[in-house]
Amino acid sequence: MIAAFTFIPCNFGEDACVYTDDGPFLERPDVYFRQLGDDHILMIFCIIYVFSVMTFNITGLSITRYINALARAVCDVSRTVIIWLVGIIVTLTVGQS
């Protein structure tokens, strides 16, 4: 799907478009990878994200195997609540400065 969006010009304004030398587009993976390579902090957070998703999926498979699918569904809901709470805490603490 991203491959199709790479070639579609964007007319939605500055906030919704990715700007390159060729003009605004809906999506440009080359810009993403260039920014990822330029910013080491962003790279670290992407790697942490990949490992957290991997850990969540492995844990979910283990829970489903040894307990049941209902327990995994409860874990899915609790993950959403925990991420929401962490987002609020980060916004209230780091967002102040």
Secondary structure, DSSP 4 states (H G I P E B T S, - for coil): -HHHHTTSB--S-GGG-EEETTEEES--HHHHHHHHHH-HHHHHHHHHHHHHHHHHHHHHHHHHHHT-HHHHHHHHHHHHHHHHHHHHHHHHHGGG-
